Amino acid sequence: MKKLVFLRHAKSSWDYHVEDCDRPLSIRGINDINRISLRNINFFEKFQIFLTSPANRAFHTATILTRNVFNTHKNLRVIEELYSFNYKNVIDYIYKLDNKYSNVVLVGHNPAFSIAAEHLSEIPPPELKTSDWIMLEFKQNYWSKIKLGSYTYESKKS
């Protein structure tokens, strides 16, 4: 069985004239991901690896999450392929995940994450808002063989 979480990065700030990849989190975003991660420590501590887009807003989201859950960043990896807004790129990356990992968290961007979750789910899940996550559970044991999974959804509004 495989478990995959799509976590959309926290709310970013548009106050700076920087490239998209360099846009930081807003104060609201920092507060949201702190609240989400602290409320879900028992959930997230079961995951083996956290893979994040290199975009500043996603990386910062992932570092806050892993610090709050594990008090370390040893299970965090930056993955260039996750800086994508195309769901096909994200799904292609998922199919190539190392099978030694059964429980994986991806931190990245919409619309790629919401659409990828929809394509991999038995029932269409809600669209991910900032700091929201969807976990998909697959019965298969190999990432390259995953089929439609069932989902659990968590919103920052919950």
Long-range contacts (C-beta under 8 A, 24 or more apart in sequence): 1-102, 1-137, 1-138, 1-139, 1-140, 1-141, 2-102, 2-103, 2-104, 2-137, 2-138, 2-140, 2-141, 2-143, 2-146, 2-149, 3-47, 3-102, 3-103, 3-104, 3-135, 3-136, 3-137, 3-138, 4-94, 4-104, 4-105, 4-106, 4-120, 4-135, 4-136, 4-138, 4-146, 4-149, 5-47, 5-104, 5-105, 5-106, 5-133, 5-134, 5-135, 5-136, 6-106, 6-108, 6-113, 6-114, 6-116, 6-117, 6-128, 6-133, 6-134, 6-136, 7-61, 7-62, 7-65, 7-105, 7-106, 7-107, 7-108, 7-113, 7-131, 7-132, 7-133, 8-107, 8-108, 8-109, 8-110, 8-113, 8-114, 8-128, 8-129, 8-130, 8-131, 8-132, 8-133, 9-53, 9-55, 9-57, 9-58, 9-60, 9-61, 9-107, 9-108, 9-109, 9-130, 9-131, 10-57, 10-60, 10-61, 10-64, 10-130, 10-131, 11-130, 11-131, 12-57, 12-130, 20-55, 21-54, 21-55, 21-56, 21-83, 22-55, 22-56, 23-55, 23-56, 23-57, 24-56, 24-57, 24-60, 25-56, 25-57, 25-60, 25-61, 29-57, 29-61, 29-130, 29-131, 30-60, 30-64, 32-130, 32-131, 32-156, 33-61, 33-64, 33-65, 33-131, 34-64, 34-68, 35-156, 36-65, 36-131, 36-133, 36-154, 36-156, 37-64, 37-65, 37-68, 37-69, 38-68, 40-154, 41-68, 41-69, 44-69, 44-105, 45-69, 45-70, 46-103, 47-75, 47-103, 47-104, 47-105, 48-75, 48-101, 48-102, 48-103, 48-104, 49-75, 49-76, 49-77, 49-101, 49-103, 49-104, 49-105, 50-75, 50-76, 50-77, 50-104, 50-105, 50-107, 51-76, 51-77, 51-79, 51-82, 51-104, 51-105, 51-106, 51-107, 52-76, 52-77, 52-78, 52-79, 52-82, 52-106, 52-107, 52-108, 53-78, 53-79, 53-82, 53-83, 53-84, 53-107, 53-108, 53-109, 54-78, 54-79, 54-80, 54-82, 54-83, 55-83, 55-108, 55-109, 58-82, 58-83, 58-107, 58-108, 58-109, 59-107, 61-107, 61-131, 62-107, 65-105, 65-107, 82-106, 82-107, 82-108, 82-109, 83-108, 83-109, 84-108, 84-109, 84-112, 85-109, 85-110, 85-111, 85-112, 86-112, 87-111, 87-112, 87-113, 87-114, 87-115, 87-116, 87-119, 90-116, 91-116, 91-119, 91-120, 94-120, 94-143, 94-146, 95-143, 95-144, 95-146, 96-143, 96-144, 97-143, 98-143, 99-141, 99-142, 99-143, 105-133, 117-151, 120-146, 120-148, 120-149, 121-148, 121-149, 121-150, 121-151, 122-148, 122-149, 122-150, 122-151, 123-150, 123-151, 125-151, 125-153, 126-153, 126-155, 129-155, 129-156, 130-156, 131-156, 132-156
